[in-house]
């Protein structure tokens, strides 16, 4: 089985749930326009108030295939937060490394679940 960018779950919606490490759930839709992969933050019941402004925002992400069902996704948010995620769709796990604008570094593991 080949590992290709075309295997990234474009057109699908996923919940990323970090459980007690980061008590909220992020719902993302992945799309591709021309050669650019994007993610859009969607509303869900476990998104805390400080993150509500993200709802509806679409941002470009860089995706690197590692093996079938495993991808490295990286991006920088408008507030200069940087995120690197290893997204394991085969096992339903996401590993995140995040550097906040103030220099705070977060390392989290969470569940990755397909919504649609």
DSSP file (Angstrom, degrees, kcal/mol; ACC not computed):
  #  RESIDUE AA STRUCTURE BP1 BP2  ACC     N-H-->O    O-->H-N    N-H-->O    O-->H-N    TCO  KAPPA ALPHA  PHI   PSI    X-CA   Y-CA   Z-CA
    1    1 A X              0   0    0      0, 0.0    67,-0.3     0, 0.0     2,-0.1   0.000 360.0 360.0 360.0 132.6    0.0    0.0    0.0
    2    2 A X        -     0   0    0     65,-0.1     2,-0.6     1,-0.0    65,-0.1  -0.412 360.0-131.5 -83.8 159.9    1.4    3.4   -0.9
    3    3 A X        +     0   0    0     -2,-0.1     2,-0.3    65,-0.1    62,-0.1  -0.949  41.5 160.6-111.1 111.3    1.7    6.4    1.3
    4    4 A X    >   -     0   0    0     -2,-0.6     3,-1.6     1,-0.1     4,-0.2  -0.947  52.5-125.9-134.7 151.2    0.3    9.4   -0.6
    5    5 A X  G >  S+     0   0    0     -2,-0.3     3,-2.1     1,-0.3    -1,-0.1   0.826 109.5  69.1 -60.6 -31.7   -0.9   12.9    0.2
    6    6 A X  G 3  S+     0   0    0      1,-0.3    -1,-0.3     3,-0.1     4,-0.2   0.677  89.2  64.6 -62.8 -15.6   -4.1   11.9   -1.8
    7    7 A X  G <  S+     0   0    0     -3,-1.6    -1,-0.3     2,-0.1    -2,-0.2   0.516  73.7 115.2 -85.2  -5.0   -4.9    9.5    1.1
    8    8 A X  S <  S-     0   0    0     -3,-2.1     2,-2.9    -4,-0.2    57,-0.0  -0.394  85.7-103.9 -63.8 144.1   -5.3   12.3    3.6
    9    9 A X    >   +     0   0    0      2,-0.1     3,-1.6    -2,-0.0    21,-0.4  -0.201  54.3 172.1 -74.7  55.7   -9.0   12.4    4.7
   10   10 A X  T 3   +     0   0    0     -2,-2.9    21,-0.3     1,-0.2     3,-0.1  -0.385  65.4  26.1 -63.4 137.5  -10.0   15.4    2.7
   11   11 A X  T 3  S+     0   0    0     19,-4.2     2,-0.3     1,-0.3    -1,-0.2   0.445 102.3 108.9  88.1   1.1  -13.8   16.1    2.8
   12   12 A X    <   -     0   0    0     -3,-1.6    18,-2.1    18,-0.3     2,-0.4  -0.721  60.7-136.2-110.7 161.1  -14.2   14.4    6.2
   13   13 A X  E     -A   29   0A   0     -2,-0.3   102,-3.3    16,-0.2   103,-1.5  -0.956  23.5-176.6-117.5 133.9  -14.9   15.8    9.6
   14   14 A X  E     -AB  28 114A   0     14,-2.7    14,-2.9    -2,-0.4     2,-0.5  -0.961  21.1-138.3-130.6 146.3  -13.0   14.5   12.7
   15   15 A X  E     -AB  27 113A   0     98,-2.9    98,-2.4    -2,-0.3     2,-0.6  -0.897  12.9-159.7 -98.1 133.2  -13.1   15.2   16.5
   16   16 A X  E     -AB  26 112A   0     10,-3.3    10,-2.8    -2,-0.5     2,-0.6  -0.971  13.1-174.6-110.9 115.9   -9.8   15.6   18.3
   17   17 A X  E     -AB  25 111A   0     94,-2.4    94,-2.7    -2,-0.6     8,-0.2  -0.947  18.0-178.0-120.2 114.6  -10.4   14.9   22.0
   18   18 A X    >   -     0   0    0      6,-1.2     3,-1.5    -2,-0.6     4,-0.4   0.333  27.9-157.9 -93.4   6.4   -7.5   15.4   24.4
   19   19 A X  G >   -     0   0    0      1,-0.3     3,-0.7     5,-0.2     5,-0.3  -0.218  65.4  -9.0  57.6-136.0   -9.5   14.3   27.4
   20   20 A X  G 3  S+     0   0    0      1,-0.2     3,-0.4     3,-0.1    -1,-0.3   0.695 127.4  69.4 -71.2 -19.9   -8.2   15.6   30.8
   21   21 A X  G <  S+     0   0    0     -3,-1.5     2,-0.2     1,-0.3    -1,-0.2   0.862 125.4   4.0 -66.1 -34.8   -4.9   17.0   29.3
   22   22 A X  S <  S-     0   0    0     -3,-0.7     2,-3.1    -4,-0.4    -4,-0.5  -0.744  85.9-139.3-153.0  91.5   -6.8   19.7   27.5
   23   23 A X        +     0   0    0     -3,-0.4     2,-0.3    -2,-0.2    -3,-0.1  -0.214  68.0  71.0 -71.7  64.0  -10.5   19.6   28.4
   24   24 A X        -     0   0    0     -2,-3.1    -6,-1.2    -5,-0.3     2,-0.4  -0.974  69.4-123.6-159.0 169.8  -12.2   20.2   25.2
   25   25 A X  E     -A   17   0A   0     21,-1.3     2,-0.5    -2,-0.3    -8,-0.2  -0.966  16.7-150.7-120.9 133.0  -12.8   18.7   21.8
   26   26 A X  E     -A   16   0A   0    -10,-2.8   -10,-3.3    -2,-0.4     2,-0.5  -0.889   5.9-157.3-103.6 131.8  -11.9   20.2   18.5
   27   27 A X  E     -AC  15  42A   0     15,-0.6    15,-2.9    -2,-0.5     2,-0.4  -0.947  17.9-178.0-109.7 123.8  -13.9   19.4   15.4
   28   28 A X  E     -AC  14  41A   0    -14,-2.9   -14,-2.7    -2,-0.5     2,-0.5  -0.942  20.6-156.2-126.3 142.2  -12.1   19.9   12.1
   29   29 A X  E     -AC  13  40A   0     11,-2.0    11,-2.2    -2,-0.4     2,-0.4  -0.970  17.6-148.5-112.6 132.5  -13.1   19.5    8.5
   30   30 A X  E     + C   0  39A   0    -18,-2.1   -19,-4.2    -2,-0.5   -18,-0.3  -0.854  23.3 166.8-103.7 134.2  -10.2   18.9    6.0
   31   31 A X  E     - C   0  38A   0      7,-2.3     7,-2.9    -2,-0.4     2,-0.4  -0.886  23.8-145.6-136.7 166.9  -10.4   20.2    2.5
   32   32 A X  E     - C   0  37A   0     -2,-0.3     2,-0.5     5,-0.2     5,-0.2  -0.977   9.3-174.2-139.6 127.1   -8.0   20.7   -0.5
   33   33 A X  E >  S- C   0  36A   0      3,-2.5     3,-2.6    -2,-0.4     2,-0.3  -0.984  71.0 -42.8-120.0 119.3   -8.2   23.5   -3.0
   34   34 A X  T 3  S-     0   0    0     -2,-0.5     0, 0.0     1,-0.3     0, 0.0  -0.478 126.4 -25.8  56.5-118.8   -5.8   23.1   -5.8
   35   35 A X  T 3  S+     0   0    0     -2,-0.3     2,-0.5    -3,-0.1    -1,-0.3   0.303 117.1 101.2-104.6   9.2   -2.6   22.0   -4.1
   36   36 A X  E <   -C   33   0A   0     -3,-2.6    -3,-2.5    26,-0.1     2,-0.4  -0.838  57.4-153.3-102.5 126.0   -3.4   23.6   -0.7
   37   37 A X  E     -CD  32  61A   0     24,-0.6    24,-2.7    -2,-0.5     2,-0.3  -0.794  21.4-176.9 -92.3 136.4   -4.7   21.4    2.2
   38   38 A X  E     -CD  31  60A   0     -7,-2.9    -7,-2.3    -2,-0.4     2,-0.4  -0.893  19.1-150.2-130.6 160.4   -6.9   23.3    4.7
   39   39 A X  E     -CD  30  59A   0     20,-2.2    20,-2.4    -2,-0.3     2,-0.4  -0.990   8.9-157.4-128.4 143.8   -8.7   22.7    8.0
   40   40 A X  E     -CD  29  58A   0    -11,-2.2   -11,-2.0    -2,-0.4     2,-0.4  -0.980  17.3-130.4-121.5 129.6  -11.8   24.5    9.2
   41   41 A X  E     -C   28   0A   0     16,-2.0    15,-3.1    -2,-0.4     2,-0.3  -0.648  28.7-162.7 -77.6 129.7  -12.7   24.7   12.9
   42   42 A X  E     -C   27   0A   0    -15,-2.9   -15,-0.6    -2,-0.4     2,-0.1  -0.804  22.9 -98.3-113.8 155.2  -16.4   23.6   13.4
   43   43 A X        +     0   0    0     -2,-0.3     2,-0.3   -17,-0.1    -1,-0.0  -0.395  46.9 163.5 -67.6 143.4  -18.7   24.2   16.3
   44   44 A X    >   -     0   0    0     -2,-0.1     3,-1.2   -19,-0.1   -19,-0.1  -0.969  49.0-104.8-154.4 167.5  -19.2   21.5   18.9
   45   45 A X  T 3  S+     0   0    0     -2,-0.3    -2,-0.0     1,-0.3    -1,-0.0   0.639 113.4  52.9 -70.7 -15.7  -20.6   21.1   22.4
   46   46 A X  T 3  S+     0   0    0    -21,-0.1   -21,-1.3     2,-0.1     2,-0.6   0.080  76.0 113.7-110.1  24.1  -17.2   20.8   24.1
   47   47 A X    <   -     0   0    0     -3,-1.2   -23,-0.1   -23,-0.2    -3,-0.1  -0.859  64.7-132.0 -95.3 117.4  -15.5   23.9   22.7
   48   48 A X    >>  -     0   0    0     -2,-0.6     3,-1.7     1,-0.1     4,-0.5  -0.255  22.6-105.1 -70.6 158.5  -14.8   26.3   25.5
   49   49 A X  G >4 S+     0   0    0      1,-0.3     3,-1.5     2,-0.2     4,-0.4   0.834 115.5  60.5 -51.6 -43.3  -15.7   30.0   25.2
   50   50 A X  G 34 S+     0   0    0      1,-0.3     3,-0.3     2,-0.1    -1,-0.3   0.766 108.4  46.0 -61.9 -21.0  -12.1   31.3   24.7
   51   51 A X  G X4 S+     0   0    0     -3,-1.7     3,-2.0     1,-0.2     4,-0.4   0.483  82.6  97.5 -97.6  -2.5  -11.8   29.1   21.5
   52   52 A X  G X< S+     0   0    0     -3,-1.5     3,-1.6    -4,-0.5    -1,-0.2   0.827  72.8  66.3 -55.7 -34.5  -15.2   30.1   20.1
   53   53 A X  G 3  S+     0   0    0     -4,-0.4    -1,-0.3    -3,-0.3    -2,-0.1   0.738  91.6  65.0 -62.1 -18.3  -13.6   32.8   17.8
   54   54 A X  G X  S+     0   0    0     -3,-2.0     3,-2.6     2,-0.1   -13,-0.4   0.750  74.8 112.0 -72.4 -22.5  -11.9   29.9   15.9
   55   55 A X  T <  S+     0   0    0     -3,-1.6   -13,-0.2    -4,-0.4     3,-0.1  -0.291  86.3  12.7 -58.9 127.4  -15.2   28.5   14.7
   56   56 A X  T 3  S+     0   0    0    -15,-3.1     2,-0.3     1,-0.3    -1,-0.3   0.256  94.0 133.0  90.3 -11.3  -15.5   29.0   11.0
   57   57 A X    <   -     0   0    0     -3,-2.6   -16,-2.0   -16,-0.1     2,-0.5  -0.553  38.9-161.9 -75.2 134.6  -11.8   29.8   10.5
   58   58 A X  E     +D   40   0A   0     -2,-0.3     2,-0.3   -18,-0.2   -18,-0.2  -0.960  12.7 176.7-114.6 133.5  -10.1   28.0    7.7
   59   59 A X  E     -D   39   0A   0    -20,-2.4   -20,-2.2    -2,-0.5     2,-0.2  -0.983  31.3-108.9-136.9 149.1   -6.3   27.8    7.7
   60   60 A X  E     -D   38   0A   0     -2,-0.3     2,-0.3   -22,-0.2    16,-0.3  -0.482  34.6-169.4 -72.9 145.2   -3.8   26.2    5.4
   61   61 A X  E     -D   37   0A   0    -24,-2.7   -24,-0.6    -2,-0.2     2,-0.5  -0.955  20.7-128.3-131.1 153.3   -1.9   23.2    6.9
   62   62 A X  E     -E   74   0A   0     12,-2.9    12,-2.4    -2,-0.3     2,-0.5  -0.900  26.6-165.6-101.1 128.5    1.1   21.3    5.6
   63   63 A X  E     -E   73   0A   0     -2,-0.5     2,-0.5    10,-0.2    10,-0.2  -0.960   8.9-173.7-120.7 128.6    0.6   17.6    5.5
   64   64 A X  E     -E   72   0A   0      8,-2.7     8,-2.7    -2,-0.5     2,-0.2  -0.980  21.8-134.7-119.9 119.7    3.4   15.0    5.1
   65   65 A X  E     +E   71   0A   0     -2,-0.5     6,-0.2     6,-0.2     3,-0.1  -0.513  25.3 174.2 -70.9 139.2    2.4   11.3    4.6
   66   66 A X  E     -     0   0A   0      4,-2.8     2,-0.3     1,-0.6     5,-0.2   0.755  66.2 -27.9-109.5 -49.9    4.5    8.9    6.8
   67   67 A X  E >  S-E   70   0A   0      3,-1.4     3,-2.7   -65,-0.1    -1,-0.6  -0.928  95.1 -52.5-155.2 170.4    2.8    5.6    6.1
   68   68 A X  T 3  S+     0   0    0     -2,-0.3    22,-0.1     1,-0.3   -65,-0.1  -0.303 129.5   5.5 -53.5 125.5   -0.7    4.6    5.1
   69   69 A X  T 3  S+     0   0    0      1,-0.1    20,-2.4    20,-0.1    21,-1.0   0.469 112.5  98.9  81.0   2.6   -3.1    6.2    7.6
   70   70 A X  E <   +EF  67  88A   0     -3,-2.7    -4,-2.8    18,-0.2    -3,-1.4  -0.984  45.7 167.2-129.4 124.4   -0.3    8.2    9.4
   71   71 A X  E     -EF  65  87A   0     16,-2.2    16,-3.1    -2,-0.4     2,-0.6  -0.964  32.2-137.4-136.5 148.7    0.4   11.9    8.6
   72   72 A X  E     -EF  64  86A   0     -8,-2.7    -8,-2.7    -2,-0.3     2,-0.5  -0.946  26.7-172.2-101.8 120.7    2.3   14.7   10.1
   73   73 A X  E     +EF  63  85A   0     12,-3.0    12,-3.1    -2,-0.6     2,-0.3  -0.959   6.0 177.0-116.5 131.2    0.3   17.9    9.9
   74   74 A X  E     +EF  62  84A   0    -12,-2.4   -12,-2.9    -2,-0.5     2,-0.3  -0.962   7.5 148.1-133.7 150.4    1.8   21.3   10.8
   75   75 A X  E     - F   0  83A   0      8,-2.0     8,-2.7    -2,-0.3     2,-0.4  -0.980  36.5-124.7-166.4 167.6    0.6   24.9   10.9
   76   76 A X  E     - F   0  82A   0    -16,-0.3     6,-0.2    -2,-0.3   -16,-0.1  -0.996  27.6-139.0-123.0 129.2    0.8   28.3   12.5
   77   77 A X    >   -     0   0    0      4,-3.1     3,-2.5    -2,-0.4   -18,-0.0  -0.390  30.9-100.7 -82.5 162.7   -2.3   29.9   13.8
   78   78 A X  T 3  S+     0   0    0      1,-0.3    -1,-0.1     2,-0.1   -19,-0.0   0.791 123.8  56.3 -55.1 -29.9   -3.0   33.7   13.5
   79   79 A X  T 3  S-     0   0    0      2,-0.1    -1,-0.3     1,-0.0     3,-0.1   0.367 124.3-104.2 -84.5   7.7   -1.9   34.3   17.1
   80   80 A X  S <  S+     0   0    0     -3,-2.5     2,-0.2     1,-0.3    -2,-0.1   0.508  71.0 149.1  80.9   8.9    1.5   32.7   16.2
   81   81 A X        -     0   0    0     19,-0.1    -4,-3.1    17,-0.0     2,-0.4  -0.561  36.2-148.4 -64.9 133.9    0.7   29.4   18.0
   82   82 A X  E     -FG  76  99A   0     17,-2.4    17,-2.4    -2,-0.2     2,-0.4  -0.905  13.7-168.6-110.8 140.7    2.6   26.6   16.2
   83   83 A X  E     -FG  75  98A   0     -8,-2.7    -8,-2.0    -2,-0.4     2,-0.4  -0.985  13.7-178.1-131.8 134.7    1.2   23.1   16.0
   84   84 A X  E     -FG  74  97A   0     13,-2.2    13,-2.4    -2,-0.4     2,-0.4  -0.988  15.9-178.7-128.6 121.9    2.7   19.8   14.9
   85   85 A X  E     -FG  73  96A   0    -12,-3.1   -12,-3.0    -2,-0.4     2,-0.7  -0.968  25.6-151.2-124.3 135.4    0.5   16.8   15.0
   86   86 A X  E     -FG  72  95A   0      9,-2.7     9,-2.4    -2,-0.4     2,-0.7  -0.940  24.5-161.1 -97.2 114.4    1.1   13.2   14.2
   87   87 A X  E     -FG  71  94A   0    -16,-3.1   -16,-2.2    -2,-0.7     2,-0.9  -0.880   9.1-170.0-105.4 112.5   -2.4   12.0   13.1
   88   88 A X  E  >> +FG  70  93A   0      5,-3.1     5,-1.9    -2,-0.7     4,-1.1  -0.816  10.9 172.6-106.0  92.9   -2.8    8.2   13.1
   89   89 A X  T  45S+     0   0    0    -20,-2.4    -1,-0.2    -2,-0.9   -19,-0.2   0.772  75.8  60.8 -72.8 -26.5   -6.1    7.5   11.4
   90   90 A X  T  45S+     0   0    0    -21,-1.0    -1,-0.2     1,-0.2   -20,-0.1   0.887 119.2  26.2 -66.8 -39.4   -5.6    3.8   11.5
   91   91 A X  T  45S-     0   0    0    -22,-0.2    -2,-0.2    -3,-0.2    -1,-0.2   0.424 105.8-119.7-106.2  -1.2   -5.4    3.7   15.3
   92   92 A X  T  <5 +     0   0    0     -4,-1.1    20,-2.0     1,-0.2     2,-0.4   0.877  68.7 128.8  67.5  39.5   -7.5    6.8   16.0
   93   93 A X  E   < -GH  88 111A   0     -5,-1.9    -5,-3.1    18,-0.3     2,-0.4  -0.964  39.9-164.6-129.5 143.5   -4.8    8.6   17.9
   94   94 A X  E     -GH  87 110A   0     16,-2.4    16,-2.8    -2,-0.4     2,-0.5  -0.996   4.1-161.4-126.6 134.8   -3.3   12.1   17.6
   95   95 A X  E     -GH  86 109A   0     -9,-2.4    -9,-2.7    -2,-0.4     2,-0.4  -0.971  17.4-167.5-113.6 121.5    0.0   13.3   19.1
   96   96 A X  E     -GH  85 108A   0     12,-3.1    12,-2.5    -2,-0.5     2,-0.4  -0.910  19.0-173.5-119.4 138.9    0.3   17.1   19.4
   97   97 A X  E     -GH  84 107A   0    -13,-2.4   -13,-2.2    -2,-0.4     2,-0.4  -0.991  19.7-179.3-125.5 119.2    3.2   19.3   20.1
   98   98 A X  E     -GH  83 106A   0      8,-2.8     8,-3.1    -2,-0.4     2,-0.6  -0.966  19.8-162.4-128.4 133.0    2.1   23.0   20.5
   99   99 A X  E     -GH  82 105A   0    -17,-2.4   -17,-2.4    -2,-0.4     6,-0.2  -0.969  19.9-147.7-113.7 118.3    4.1   26.1   21.2
  100  100 A X    >   -     0   0    0      4,-3.2     3,-2.3    -2,-0.6   -20,-0.1  -0.362  29.2-103.6 -79.5 161.7    2.0   29.0   22.4
  101  101 A X  T 3  S+     0   0    0      1,-0.3    -1,-0.1     2,-0.1   -21,-0.0   0.789 122.3  55.5 -56.9 -28.8    2.8   32.6   21.6
  102  102 A X  T 3  S-     0   0    0      2,-0.1    -1,-0.3     1,-0.0     3,-0.1   0.432 124.9-102.0 -84.9   2.4    4.2   33.1   25.2
  103  103 A X  S <  S+     0   0    0     -3,-2.3    -2,-0.1     1,-0.3     2,-0.1   0.320  71.8 148.4  95.9  -7.9    6.6   30.2   24.7
  104  104 A X        -     0   0    0     -5,-0.1    -4,-3.2     1,-0.1     2,-0.5  -0.403  36.3-148.3 -61.2 133.3    4.6   27.7   26.7
  105  105 A X  E     - H   0  99A   0     -6,-0.2     2,-0.4    -3,-0.1    -6,-0.2  -0.923  13.4-169.9-111.5 128.0    5.1   24.2   25.2
  106  106 A X  E     - H   0  98A   0     -8,-3.1    -8,-2.8    -2,-0.5     2,-0.4  -0.937   8.1-172.0-118.2 138.5    2.3   21.6   25.3
  107  107 A X  E     + H   0  97A   0     -2,-0.4     2,-0.3   -10,-0.2   -10,-0.2  -0.986  20.7 165.8-129.3 120.6    2.6   17.9   24.5
  108  108 A X  E     - H   0  96A   0    -12,-2.5   -12,-3.1    -2,-0.4     2,-0.4  -0.939  27.9-153.4-137.6 154.6   -0.6   16.0   24.3
  109  109 A X  E     + H   0  95A   0     -2,-0.3     2,-0.3   -14,-0.2   -14,-0.2  -0.990  29.4 161.5-124.3 137.4   -2.1   12.7   23.1
  110  110 A X  E     - H   0  94A   0    -16,-2.8   -16,-2.4    -2,-0.4     2,-0.3  -0.870  38.7 -86.1-147.0 179.3   -5.7   12.4   22.2
  111  111 A X  E     -BH  17  93A   0    -94,-2.7   -94,-2.4    -2,-0.3     2,-0.5  -0.699  27.8-155.3 -92.8 143.2   -8.4   10.4   20.4
  112  112 A X  E     +B   16   0A   0    -20,-2.0     2,-0.4    -2,-0.3   -96,-0.2  -0.972  19.4 177.3-121.9 113.5   -9.1   11.0   16.7
  113  113 A X  E     -B   15   0A   0    -98,-2.4   -98,-2.9    -2,-0.5     2,-0.3  -0.970  28.4-126.4-127.6 129.2  -12.6   10.0   15.7
  114  114 A X  E     +B   14   0A   0     -2,-0.4  -100,-0.3  -100,-0.2    -2,-0.0  -0.553  24.4 177.5 -72.2 129.7  -14.4   10.4   12.3
  115  115 A X              0   0    0   -102,-3.3  -101,-0.2    -2,-0.3    -1,-0.2   0.794 360.0 360.0 -98.0 -42.5  -17.7   12.3   12.6
  116  116 A X              0   0    0   -103,-1.5  -102,-0.1     0, 0.0    -2,-0.1   0.298 360.0 360.0-161.1 360.0  -18.5   12.2    8.8
